[in-house]
Every structure is written in structure tokens, then in C-alpha cells.
């Protein structure tokens, strides 16, 4: 990756749901972070699609970071145990 492609990226931070605590580098679309992302993940060996909506964004050490909240209503159903996620 060249140095100038770094400016065209942001860091997505998943703040809850099945991907809570995960971070991912994503490409800016039209110079902006996405307002909604779909993420595929295996849960108990099954591929599931999870939707996340952007809740805020901020600059951290010159890099854009966007926090995403889980949209359970639009996502594939999954047994998610909050107690196991500590």
C-alpha cells in the first residue's frame, strides 16, 4: 500500500453486537466514511450477515475513526450472549 492510499482509508470500530471490540480498516467512498456497513462473520460455524450503522466519527492521530452500532433488526438472527463478551 502506498502512502497516499492511507489518506483514503478510515478505521471502523464496532462498539456492540457480535463484532464488539473489532476494528477494521475500510476505504472511504467518495471521500467519506460509509454510514452503514454489512459485515460477514462466522458465528458457531455459520456465516451470518451483520449490519452496522455509523454513530459518530472523530480524528485520532490524524486518522479518521468511525464508531458503528449493531442493527439487530436487519441482521441475520444470532444467539448473542452479552455475559460471554466481557
N, C-alpha and C positions, 0 to 999 in steps of 0.2 A: 504494500500500500504506500503510495507516495504521500508526502507531507500535505499537499493541498487537498487530498481526499478526506483528511481528518476533519477539516472545517465543514464538510458536507455530511457529517455524522452527528448523532446525539446519543446519549445513554438513556435507555428506558429502564426505569426502576418499578418493579411490580410490588405494590405495597400490601396486597392481601390476596386471598384466594389460593388456588393450588400452586401458583408460582411465586408466592410471597417470599420476599428477600432476594429474588433473582434480579440480575442486571443483564442487559443486552445492548450491544452497540447496533444502532439502526441508522439507515440512510435518510437524510432529510428529503422530503418530497416537495419540490417547488420551493426549496429554501426554508421549509417549515417542518416541524415535527408532526407526525400523524396525530389526529385527535382520537383515533380508535384503531386498535391492532388486534388481529386474531393470531393466537399462538397455539401451535400443536404441541402436545406433550403426552407422554405415556403415563397413565395412572393405573396401577395394579396390572400392568402389562397391556392395557388397552389404549390405543391412540384416541385422544379427545381434543376437540377444538374449544379453546377458551377465549372469550372476548374481554378486552380491557379498554377502558376509556380514560383519556388523559384528564388529570385533575389539576395539575399545576406544572409550571416549568421554572427553572432557575439556572443561573450560571454558577458553575463550581470550577474554580481554577481555569477559567476561560472556556470551559466546555459546557454545552447545553445539556441539562438533565431534566427529564420529564417523568413525573410520577404517574402511574396508571393504576386504576382501581378496577377490580374484578366485576364483570357484569354476569352474574349467575343466571339471570333470566334468559339471556341469549346464548349462553354457553351450553355445551354438552353436559348432561347431568353427571355428577360425580359425588361420591361419598367423601366429603372433606371434613376431617376431624380436627377442629381447632386445637384440642388438647394435645394432639400429636405434633403440633407445629411449634412448640416452644423451643 
